[in-house]
Every structure is written in structure tokens, then in C-alpha cells.
Amino acid sequence: MIKYGLERITELKFRSFLPIIEKRDEQWVDIMLRFELEPETEVPDDLIDFTALVICTIDGTIAQMVPHDEGCDCEYQFTFSEKEQISAFILQPDVQEKIRKLSSPF
């Protein structure tokens, strides 16, 4: 995690993800992620209810990943490694299938 205005970077390692996938409109799908972290990984102390919003196109392409605290944008951004971990989860065939089913008219 990178906090705006600070030089200190911490690296989160995710153990598992719990997605809530919702179609926003005809172009976007929102995925709210809750996660379990590896035991050696600690969330920054100033985050209360840490989640992530992943915005995808209806074909499953990731457009944006936004860290949230208590359901709102927060002062943090994900590191490259954290984005890779989240992308790997979103690009799994079963998650991509859920996105396609949500986006399909049938």
C-alpha cells in the first residue's frame, strides 16, 4: 500500500478474496472485494474497513482498482504487486464467467 504524501510503502499479500459482483450499467461491472491477508501481512493502522473496488468492462477487462475504507475512496493506492494479485484473481475463468453471465441478456 502506498499512502499519498508518504514515502513508506507496505506490501500486502492476499490469501483469498470474497467478491461481490454487480452490473453498474451497459458498460461497467463493479466488483467489491473483501480479502483475507497472509498472516505476515498487516493492513495500515488507520484503515477501519479495508476493501477494494475493481471496475471492469462488461467483457471482464479491468479498468481500475481503487482501495476503499468504510466503502469510500481512501488515501492509499495499491502497489504494482498488489494490483497483480488482484488482477490474477479477477482474470480467473470462474470470475470472468460470473462477469459475462451478469452482462449477458440471457
Residue pairs with C-beta under 8 A, 6 or more apart in sequence:
1 9
1 10
1 11
1 12
1 43
1 44
1 67
1 76
1 77
1 78
1 79
1 82
2 9
2 76
2 77
2 78
2 79
3 44
3 75
3 76
4 75
4 76
4 77
5 75
9 79
10 42
10 44
11 41
11 79
11 81
11 82
12 37
12 41
12 43
12 79
12 82
12 85
13 37
13 38
13 40
13 41
13 85
14 35
14 36
14 37
14 38
14 41
14 82
14 85
14 86
14 89
15 35
15 36
15 37
15 38
16 35
16 36
17 33
17 34
17 35
17 36
17 86
17 89
18 33
18 34
18 35
18 36
19 31
19 32
19 33
19 89
19 95
19 98
20 31
20 32
20 33
20 34
21 29
21 30
21 31
21 95
21 98
21 99
21 102
22 29
22 30
22 31
22 32
22 102
23 29
23 30
23 58
23 102
23 103
24 30
24 55
26 58
27 57
27 58
28 55
28 56
28 57
28 58
28 63
29 55
29 56
29 57
29 58
29 60
29 99
29 102
29 103
30 53
30 54
30 55
30 56
31 53
31 54
31 55
31 56
31 90
31 99
32 51
32 52
32 53
32 68
33 51
33 52
33 53
33 54
33 86
33 89
34 51
35 51
35 52
37 43
43 50
44 76
47 69
47 74
47 76
48 69
48 70
49 69
49 70
49 71
50 67
50 68
50 69
51 67
51 68
51 69
51 71
52 65
52 66
52 67
52 68
52 78
52 86
53 64
53 65
53 66
53 68
54 62
54 64
54 65
54 66
54 86
54 90
55 62
55 63
55 64
55 65
55 66
56 62
56 63
56 90
56 99
57 63
58 99
58 103
59 99
59 100
59 103
60 90
60 91
60 95
60 96
60 99
60 100
62 87
62 90
62 91
65 78
65 83
65 86
65 87
66 73
67 73
67 74
67 76
67 77
67 78
68 74
69 76
78 86
89 95
90 96
